[in-house]
Amino acid sequence: MMKLEIPNSVLPRVVIIGGGFAGLTLAQKINKQHFQIILLDQENFHTFQPLLYQVASAQIEPQSLAFPLRKAFQGEPNTYIRKTQVLAIDAEKKSVQTQDGELHYDYLVLAMGAKSHYFGLKDMEEHALTLKTLSDAVDIRNTLLSDLEDWENKGVQSKNWVVVGAGATGVEMAGALADLRNKILKLDFPELDPKALKITLIEASGKALGAFAEGMGDVAVKHLKTLGVEVLLNTEVLSYDGTHLQIKDAQTIQSQTVIWTAGVRAQTVSGLEKFQLPNGRIGVDEYNQVLQGKDIFCIGDQASMQTQGYEKGHPQLAPVAIAQAENLAKNLVRAVFQKPMLAFAYHDKGSMVAVGLGVGVVRVFGKVWHGFWAFIVWFFVHLFQILGTKNKIFILLQWLSQYRSYNSALRIILKSKKE
């Protein structure tokens, strides 16, 4: 069997699958003197996912959210990046099969993240837009801008944009769509009536931001309604054929643009089935070691660690992924030197969302506050988390331009030759 080309080393080999927040952080934090690090990902860049909705709504450039993985490790000893697709894992042989060959490991770390989950709605999966990757965000931007061009050309009476799922991504996406309608239409499409573009946010449960602190969802909904977004709670989506969205009580919403943000499910790969829980995540102990999995660890969205206060696993959020990666970086060194590992304990430092440009909802020190200053907190927290000084500067300038005039030059439709 062909082998993936990696230099030989006397050091224990740690293979990390996934270059998201969890995988990238682990590869950065682990002591390179004690290990050979192999980072595998299907892309050659890390994506800052929390701001994908801003690419989708033409507020920032796509490349501002991408950071080359190889650049992150320039000059780092014993660290190798391979752009490849993982096909299977053989836990008995301690090997990873990729599309480019086989790779053996001493320690395997699963950090594959999550994908959109449609709860069995096959037609929704076929026809709706989703927002998990940079390509998804560009597709949404192209669709929204094409919608407006088509609306103006054909002179239709009205348009409907629908977002399904009122988690953080759905709330922020709906707010951004409202800004696009309220601020941009009169600049770029003066012949169109902003009031004729309806934006609807649909949530199956009884509250928005269900994974966040009590009260944040109510405040977010209040601000969305101020922006002119219709919010439908306790509303289950039944089907979508590409033009008609059927919801409960036989109601139908006519829309050719539906964005699905209603659920995620852990990524998986052949060979992991025996480690998976019914929800798709991988069960781990307090050290992020896979249950019944020798020398296999799992961190981030893919992992499910049941501890006090998190009986169903930790929320699938970037701060959790980063904290688990930092703890595992210490534990792998301790494992090599046969020292007791450190149990993971998550310290929730707060949560935040933006509801349109200029309004934030933030929980810190156990208190929920909202408005402009909450947005400023959200603004700087996200700005400093973005990789690369150049990306930080670009996004800062784009945000300032948006806030000052909303008249950026990013509203362009870019499609591949195949499209």
Secondary structure, DSSP 4 states (H G I P E B T S, - for coil): --B------SSPEEEEE--SHHHHHHHHHS-TTT-EEEEEESSSEEE-GGGHHHHHTTSS-GGGGEEEHHHHTTT-TTEEEEE--EEEEETTTTEEEETTEEEE-SEEEE---EEE--TT-HHHHHHSEE-SSHHHHHHHHHHHHHHHHHHHHHT-S-EEEEEE--SHHHHHHHHHHHHIIIIIHHHH-TTS-GGGEEEEEE-SSSSSSTTS-TTHHHHHHHHHHHTT-EEE-S--EEEE-SSEEEEGGGEEEE-SEEEE-S-EEE---BT-GGGB-TTSPEEE-TTSBBTT-TTEEE-GGGEEE-BTTBTT---S-HHHHHHHHHHHHHHHHHHHTTPPPPPP------EEEE-STT-EEEEETTEEEEEHHHHHHHHHHHHHHSSSHHHHHHHHHHHHHHHHHS--S-------TT-
